[in-house]
Amino acid sequence: QVQLVESGGGLVQPGGSLRLSCAASGCTFTTYVMSWYRQAPGKERELVASITNVGGSTNYANYAGSVKGRFTIFRDNAENIVYLQMNNLKPEDTAKYYCHAQNTYLNHEYNHWGRGTQVPVSS
């Protein structure tokens, strides 16, 4: 049973920083594409960033245009944790942030979600 537990959310002022963590268990962590999504009130859930381990310590990361240059996703494969470092936060970053794990095995796609953590950006 794959479990994803997010932490690190909380109120932050505009221009501030926050680091989210997602601890994974019950899976072979390195085989999963790990992502952060967010959902603002009244809006659809959107992909923020994803990271794929391609072997050893090499990872490929992708970002939504709205966060590129401000957010960094990285993973600790030894500890089974994926992080999202968020800098220069803006009010429009206010959302509930979800950790997501995806794997494909024998042509079947497996998707797992965390319960989310709130990030309000406000002065």
N, CA, C and O of each residue as an XYZ file, in Angstrom:
492
protein
N       0.852     -1.185      0.000
C       0.000      0.000      0.000
C       0.891      1.240      0.000
O       1.630      1.497      0.951
N       0.802      2.004     -1.097
C       1.605      3.225     -1.198
C       0.950      4.318     -0.359
O      -0.252      4.559     -0.463
N       1.735      4.958      0.453
C       1.247      6.082      1.257
C       2.142      7.285      1.031
O       3.367      7.171      0.998
N       1.513      8.438      0.877
C       2.224      9.704      0.703
C       1.738     10.660      1.784
O       0.537     10.881      1.935
N       2.667     11.219      2.526
C       2.309     12.128      3.613
C       3.045     13.444      3.422
O       4.273     13.503      3.474
N       2.266     14.502      3.198
C       2.854     15.824      3.006
C       3.009     16.545      4.347
O       2.284     16.283      5.307
N       3.965     17.448      4.378
C       4.143     18.320      5.542
C       4.838     19.595      5.087
O       5.379     19.673      3.983
N       4.808     20.603      5.976
C       5.525     21.832      5.697
C       4.668     23.001      5.268
O       5.176     24.108      5.090
N       3.374     22.776      5.099
C       2.506     23.883      4.701
C       2.275     24.850      5.845
O       2.616     24.569      6.995
N       1.694     25.986      5.516
C       1.397     26.991      6.526
C       1.343     28.366      5.927
O       1.705     28.575      4.769
N       0.884     29.310      6.732
C       0.746     30.700      6.283
C       2.122     31.325      6.046
O       3.031     31.187      6.865
N       2.256     32.007      4.922
C       3.510     32.674      4.590
C       3.187     34.013      3.934
O       2.188     34.142      3.227
N       4.024     34.984      4.168
C       3.815     36.309      3.591
C       4.305     36.350      2.145
O       5.194     35.581      1.778
N       3.751     37.221      1.329
C       4.272     37.390     -0.034
C       5.766     37.693     -0.019
O       6.246     38.496      0.781
N       6.482     37.039     -0.911
C       7.936     37.177     -0.951
C       8.672     36.188     -0.079
O       9.896     36.079     -0.150
N       7.938     35.471      0.739
C       8.542     34.516      1.648
C       8.826     33.177      0.990
O       8.556     32.975     -0.194
N       9.380     32.262      1.791
C       9.753     30.933      1.306
C       9.138     29.866      2.194
O       8.805     30.097      3.356
N       9.002     28.694      1.600
C       8.457     27.548      2.319
C       8.975     26.297      1.641
O       9.167     26.275      0.425
N       9.203     25.256      2.425
C       9.611     23.976      1.850
C       8.593     22.915      2.238
O       8.345     22.675      3.419
N       8.012     22.290      1.234
C       7.089     21.175      1.452
C       7.853     19.858      1.345
O       8.802     19.732      0.572
N       7.425     18.898      2.125
C       8.005     17.556      2.081
C       6.908     16.541      1.858
O       5.766     16.733      2.274
N       7.272     15.454      1.193
C       6.340     14.352      0.981
C       7.098     13.054      1.228
O       8.008     12.694      0.481
N       6.709     12.371      2.277
C       7.349     11.096      2.615
C       6.537      9.951      2.018
O       5.329      9.848      2.231
N       7.217      9.103      1.274
C       6.559      7.971      0.609
C       6.917      6.669      1.305
O       8.038      6.486      1.778
N       5.955      5.777      1.357
C       6.197      4.449      1.910
C       5.394      3.426      1.117
O       4.414      3.762      0.453
N       5.831      2.168      1.201
C       5.104      1.097      0.517
C       5.361      1.015     -0.966
O       4.576      0.412     -1.698
N       6.468      1.621     -1.435
C       6.749      1.591     -2.863
C       8.256      1.577     -3.099
O       9.042      1.920     -2.216
N       8.641      1.174     -4.308
C      10.039      1.298     -4.724
C      10.200      2.715     -5.247
O       9.923      2.999     -6.412
N      10.645      3.585     -4.382
C      10.558      5.027     -4.600
C      11.211      5.477     -5.899
O      10.673      6.338     -6.596
N      12.356      4.909     -6.230
C      13.092      5.393     -7.394
C      12.389      5.099     -8.709
O      12.714      5.713     -9.724
N      11.442      4.184     -8.718
C      10.737      3.850     -9.954
C       9.536      4.747    -10.205
O       8.881      4.632    -11.242
N       9.241      5.637     -9.269
C       8.070      6.501     -9.382
C       8.453      7.906     -9.839
O       9.447      8.479     -9.392
N       7.632      8.442    -10.745
C       7.689      9.861    -11.043
C       6.949     10.567     -9.911
O       5.781     10.283     -9.647
N       7.636     11.482     -9.254
C       7.036     12.202     -8.126
C       6.685     13.615     -8.565
O       7.459     14.278     -9.255
N       5.529     14.055     -8.161
C       5.055     15.373     -8.579
C       4.379     16.100     -7.436
O       3.935     15.504     -6.455
N       4.319     17.400     -7.599
C       3.502     18.259     -6.737
C       2.428     18.897     -7.605
O       2.720     19.459     -8.661
N       1.200     18.806     -7.156
C       0.066     19.479     -7.762
C      -0.470     20.479     -6.743
O      -0.150     20.417     -5.556
N      -1.283     21.389     -7.230
C      -1.968     22.304     -6.316
C      -3.363     22.594     -6.844
O      -3.639     22.511     -8.040
N      -4.219     22.933     -5.909
C      -5.595     23.286     -6.254
C      -6.014     24.479     -5.425
O      -6.083     24.406     -4.198
N      -6.292     25.582     -6.108
C      -6.763     26.794     -5.459
C      -8.282     26.743     -5.371
O      -8.917     26.037     -6.155
N      -8.873     27.470     -4.444
C     -10.336     27.462     -4.318
C     -11.007     27.848     -5.619
O     -10.670     28.867     -6.222
N     -11.954     27.034     -6.053
C     -12.694     27.327     -7.263
C     -11.967     27.014     -8.556
O     -12.473     27.308     -9.639
N     -10.792     26.422     -8.457
C     -10.009     26.115     -9.660
C      -9.716     24.632     -9.731
O      -9.869     23.902     -8.751
N      -9.289     24.197    -10.912
C      -8.933     22.805    -11.094
C      -7.531     22.539    -10.558
O      -6.706     23.445    -10.444
N      -7.290     21.294    -10.240
C      -5.957     20.905     -9.785
C      -4.983     21.019    -10.953
O      -5.286     20.624    -12.078
N      -3.797     21.573    -10.656
C      -2.813     21.763    -11.719
C      -1.457     21.219    -11.291
O      -1.122     21.191    -10.107
N      -0.691     20.790    -12.282
C       0.650     20.288    -12.027
C       1.590     21.459    -11.757
O       1.620     22.427    -12.517
N       2.340     21.368    -10.692
C       3.311     22.399    -10.335
C       4.702     21.987    -10.799
O       5.393     22.755    -11.469
N       5.108     20.776    -10.440
C       6.443     20.297    -10.790
C       6.480     18.787    -10.680
O       5.725     18.189     -9.913
N       7.365     18.175    -11.452
C       7.548     16.737    -11.380
C       9.026     16.413    -11.502
O       9.806     17.193    -12.049
N       9.398     15.248    -10.984
C      10.800     14.843    -11.030
C      10.883     13.346    -11.262
O      10.176     12.559    -10.632
N      11.762     12.969    -12.179
C      11.936     11.575    -12.565
C      13.371     11.160    -12.325
O      14.302     11.834    -12.765
N      13.549     10.068    -11.637
C      14.890      9.521    -11.460
C      15.206      8.623    -12.649
O      14.461      7.691    -12.952
N      16.329      8.917    -13.326
C      16.686      8.146    -14.517
C      17.878      7.245    -14.272
O      18.437      6.672    -15.207
N      18.266      7.122    -13.017
C      19.366      6.231    -12.683
C      20.406      6.935    -11.845
O      20.784      8.072    -12.127
N      20.863      6.257    -10.818
C      21.859      6.847     -9.939
C      21.330      8.107     -9.306
O      20.234      8.119     -8.744
N      22.101      9.162     -9.396
C      21.699     10.436     -8.792
C      21.170     11.420     -9.829
O      21.022     12.608     -9.540
N      20.887     10.937    -11.024
C      20.411     11.812    -12.100
C      18.895     11.881    -12.093
O      18.206     10.862    -12.155
N      18.393     13.099    -12.016
C      16.953     13.340    -12.021
C      16.618     14.398    -13.046
O      17.396     15.324    -13.274
N      15.455     14.259    -13.666
C      14.948     15.283    -14.563
C      13.737     15.940    -13.920
O      12.844     15.259    -13.416
N      13.712     17.253    -13.940
C      12.609     17.991    -13.335
C      11.905     18.840    -14.377
O      12.524     19.334    -15.320
N      10.604     19.001    -14.194
C       9.796     19.869    -15.049
C       8.938     20.761    -14.182
O       8.517     20.373    -13.092
N       8.680     21.963    -14.676
C       7.941     22.946    -13.887
C       6.852     23.610    -14.717
O       6.978     23.777    -15.930
N       5.784     23.983    -14.030
C       4.799     24.851    -14.652
C       5.429     26.218    -14.877
O       6.273     26.665    -14.101
N       5.007     26.869    -15.943
C       5.589     28.160    -16.258
C       5.434     29.198    -15.160
O       6.288     30.068    -14.987
N       4.336     29.099    -14.420
C       4.044     30.090    -13.390
C       4.985     29.997    -12.182
O       5.071     30.937    -11.392
N       5.690     28.867    -12.039
C       6.569     28.705    -10.878
C       8.036     28.562    -11.262
O       8.905     28.536    -10.390
N       8.316     28.469    -12.548
C       9.700     28.262    -12.994
C      10.574     29.421    -12.539
O      10.233     30.590    -12.716
N      11.707     29.065    -11.949
C      12.615     30.081    -11.433
C      12.358     30.439     -9.983
O      13.195     31.078     -9.345
N      11.207     30.035     -9.452
C      10.886     30.317     -8.047
C      10.805     29.047     -7.212
O      11.164     29.046     -6.034
N      10.335     27.968     -7.824
C      10.170     26.701     -7.115
C      11.222     25.705     -7.588
O      11.642     25.729     -8.745
N      11.639     24.830     -6.681
C      12.570     23.759     -7.019
C      12.067     22.459     -6.421
O      11.774     22.386     -5.228
N      11.967     21.429     -7.259
C      11.595     20.107     -6.781
C      12.851     19.253     -6.717
O      13.668     19.277     -7.638
N      13.008     18.511     -5.652
C      14.131     17.598     -5.556
C      13.738     16.419     -4.680
O      12.792     16.488     -3.895
N      14.490     15.337     -4.838
C      14.124     14.109     -4.133
C      15.334     13.515     -3.432
O      16.468     13.637     -3.895
N      15.067     12.873     -2.314
C      16.077     12.131     -1.559
C      15.693     10.659     -1.671
O      14.824     10.179     -0.942
N      16.339      9.953     -2.579
C      15.959      8.566     -2.838
C      16.350      7.634     -1.690
O      15.784      6.549     -1.556
N      17.286      8.036     -0.886
C      17.674      7.210      0.264
C      16.622      7.271      1.365
O      16.415      6.305      2.099
N      15.958      8.428      1.466
C      14.958      8.618      2.521
C      13.526      8.524      2.003
O      12.580      8.618      2.785
N      13.357      8.341      0.701
C      12.022      8.261      0.083
C      11.202      9.533      0.327
O      10.032      9.472      0.704
N      11.836     10.674      0.106
C      11.163     11.952      0.317
C      11.342     12.818     -0.931
O      12.417     12.856     -1.530
N      10.287     13.497     -1.301
C      10.369     14.507     -2.357
C      10.021     15.851     -1.740
O       9.109     15.957     -0.920
N      10.751     16.860     -2.142
C      10.588     18.197     -1.580
C      10.145     19.186     -2.663
O      10.368     18.982     -3.857
N       9.520     20.244     -2.204
C       9.239     21.380     -3.075
C       9.662     22.629     -2.330
O       9.017     23.048     -1.368
N      10.758     23.217     -2.789
C      11.232     24.467     -2.225
C      10.567     25.612     -2.975
O      10.701     25.731     -4.193
N       9.851     26.451     -2.240
C       9.095     27.535     -2.854
C       9.652     28.862     -2.359
O       9.620     29.148     -1.162
N      10.156     29.661     -3.273
C      10.707     30.976     -2.941
C       9.897     32.067     -3.619
O       9.176     31.824     -4.587
N      10.034     33.276     -3.087
C       9.335     34.434     -3.651
C       7.851     34.124     -3.877
O       7.312     34.329     -4.965
N       7.225     33.637     -2.840
C       5.828     33.240     -2.958
C       4.931     34.442     -3.211
O       5.170     35.546     -2.722
N       3.889     34.185     -3.995
C       2.935     35.226     -4.373
C       1.548     34.819     -3.890
O       1.286     33.635     -3.677
N       0.656     35.797     -3.717
C      -0.708     35.446     -3.298
C      -1.370     34.420     -4.222
O      -2.175     33.605     -3.771
N      -1.036     34.459     -5.500
C      -1.641     33.511     -6.443
C      -1.107     32.089     -6.288
O      -1.607     31.169     -6.935
N      -0.101     31.902     -5.440
C       0.370     30.555     -5.116
C      -0.482     29.904     -4.021
O      -0.303     28.729     -3.700
N      -1.393     30.668     -3.462
C      -2.267     30.127     -2.428
C      -3.067     28.953     -2.975
O      -3.774     29.073     -3.976
N      -2.942     27.814     -2.296
C      -3.606     26.594     -2.767
C      -3.366     25.476     -1.766
O      -2.595     25.617     -0.817
N      -4.035     24.382     -1.998
C      -3.708     23.155     -1.294
C      -2.773     22.363     -2.202
O      -3.072     22.120     -3.371
N      -1.653     21.974     -1.646
C      -0.620     21.308     -2.420
C      -0.651     19.803     -2.142
O      -0.692     19.363     -0.992
N      -0.631     19.034     -3.224
C      -0.741     17.585     -3.131
C       0.509     16.912     -3.703
O       1.050     17.330     -4.727
N       0.937     15.885     -3.027
C       2.003     15.028     -3.528
C       1.388     13.908     -4.366
O       0.336     13.368     -4.025
N       2.053     13.573     -5.453
C       1.550     12.545     -6.362
C       2.693     11.633     -6.785
O       3.807     12.088     -7.047
N       2.396     10.339     -6.847
C       3.374      9.347     -7.307
C       2.765      8.554     -8.448
O       1.625      8.097     -8.360
N       3.532      8.393     -9.522
C       3.033      7.683    -10.703
C       4.068      6.684    -11.184
O       5.266      6.964    -11.240
N       3.558      5.497    -11.532
C       4.425      4.445    -12.045
C       3.659      3.654    -13.092
O       2.440      3.514    -12.999
N       4.352      3.148    -14.064
C       3.747      2.299    -15.081
C       4.415      0.940    -15.037
O       5.639      0.839    -15.119
N       3.607     -0.110    -14.908
C       4.136     -1.477    -14.813
C       3.232     -2.399    -15.603
O       2.026     -2.454    -15.366
N       3.815     -3.120    -16.539
C       3.056     -4.039    -17.387
C       1.876     -3.324    -18.032
O       0.748     -3.818    -18.023
N       2.160     -2.148    -18.593
C       1.170     -1.339    -19.312
C       0.026     -0.845    -18.444
O      -0.998     -0.396    -18.959
N       0.190     -0.922    -17.161
C      -0.832     -0.395    -16.258
C      -0.242      0.769    -15.484
O       0.860      0.682    -14.942
N      -1.000      1.866    -15.441
C      -0.521      3.059    -14.745
C      -1.075      3.097    -13.328
O      -2.267      2.898    -13.097
N      -0.190      3.355    -12.404
C      -0.566      3.442    -10.999
C      -0.381      4.881    -10.529
O       0.677      5.477    -10.732
N      -1.403      5.429     -9.908
C      -1.367      6.792     -9.413
C      -1.746      6.817     -7.934
O      -2.702      6.168     -7.510
N      -0.977      7.578     -7.165
C      -1.231      7.685     -5.725
C      -1.155      9.143     -5.318
O      -0.328      9.902     -5.824
N      -2.028      9.525     -4.400
C      -2.103     10.914     -3.942
C      -1.952     10.992     -2.432
O      -2.379     10.102     -1.698
N      -1.341     12.069     -1.993
C      -1.366     12.416     -0.585
C      -2.642     13.178     -0.275
O      -3.456     13.439     -1.161
N      -2.807     13.532      0.989
C      -4.020     14.224      1.416
C      -3.913     15.733      1.264
O      -4.912     16.443      1.376
N      -2.723     16.219      1.012
C      -2.552     17.639      0.750
C      -2.168     18.438      1.976
O      -2.402     18.032      3.114
N      -1.565     19.596      1.707
C      -1.196     20.529      2.768
C      -1.493     21.937      2.276
O      -1.214     22.280      1.127
N      -2.068     22.752      3.171
C      -2.502     24.095      2.787
C      -1.336     25.085      2.805
O      -0.503     25.086      3.711
N      -1.311     25.925      1.770
C      -0.318     27.000      1.713
C      -1.046     28.300      1.402
O      -1.283     28.608      0.234
N      -1.407     29.069      2.433
C      -1.970     30.398      2.195
C      -0.843     31.430      2.141
O       0.021     31.473      3.017
N      -0.870     32.252      1.103
C       0.137     33.312      0.958
C      -0.591     34.639      1.128
O      -1.369     35.050      0.268
N      -0.330     35.292      2.236
C      -1.066     36.509      2.551
C      -0.294     37.338      3.562
O       0.438     36.811      4.400
N      -0.478     38.659      3.461
C       0.129     39.548      4.447
C      -0.852     39.840      5.571
O      -0.522     40.574      6.502
